[in-house]
Amino acid sequence: MIAYRRALLSAGAAAGLALALIGCNSTSSTTTTSTDQSSPTAGASAMADGSMAGGAKSGSMSGSKDRYCGPSYKGAPNLAATAALVKAGGGATHFSTATALTSMVGSAMLGKEVAKLDKQYGKAAVTQFLKTFDFAVDDSLKIATADGITLPAPAPLTGKALAVALVKMGTTSNGTFWTGWMLDHAVSNKIHNQVMDDIDAKYGQAADAKYHTISNQAFYDLGQALGDTSVKLAKDH
């Protein structure tokens, strides 16, 4: 049984947050001032009811950016889609980002994307990105175990349909994909923030920032490759 737990931000995490916010681009392509708060996950959510009982309506925004310059979503997460991702990656005890991506888009497309990212960011940074992504999922599930909210059965999302759903989960009302927006929808804003604190503690704030940056690029590329040419690339990439 998978559940969610939340702890308060530590002083060290607050310092990391301050450093990240200093680096935010004030001309970022997505802000939280949009009056269009319709959820980009509505289609995926309709496939399976994975919302937390009593949670905020899907699509609600906070009044501030997250620590990596994108908007924050503080509504109920789409836990059924998250369960589908975990299943695609080998399950809760053996999750692998590479396995999940291969399951979604195939080894050929994944190989091309990894080669592109290696050239763009460097092989070491991409290797760390995949390691951080693995840790983020594992840590979310560990946090979950302590709090009492059970994941539903996985949504009927596999292969490219799951990839499309994840891109939509991270796409804001103005069409820009933000990693933080996707993670807020996947596990809740509270869990997302706790996981970022844990990444900072384990790998350092720079690795956490790069995880979000490379994810912004990778999921944008994924959307484009799967035919969603309307998705926009975040300026943090």
Buried (B, 14 or more C-beta within 10 A) or exposed (E): EBBBBEEEEEEEBEEBBEBBBEEBEEEBBBBBEEEEBEBBBEEBBEBBEBBBEEBBEBBBBBEEBBBBBBBBBBBBBBBBBBBBBBBBBBEBEEBBBBBBBBBBBEEEBBEEBBEBBBEBBEEEBBEBBBBBBBBBBBBBBBBBBEEEBEBBEBBEBBEBBBBBBBBBBBBBBEEBBBBBBBBBBBBBBBBBBBBBBBBBBEBEBBBBBBBBBBBBBBBBBBBBBBEBEEBBBBBBB
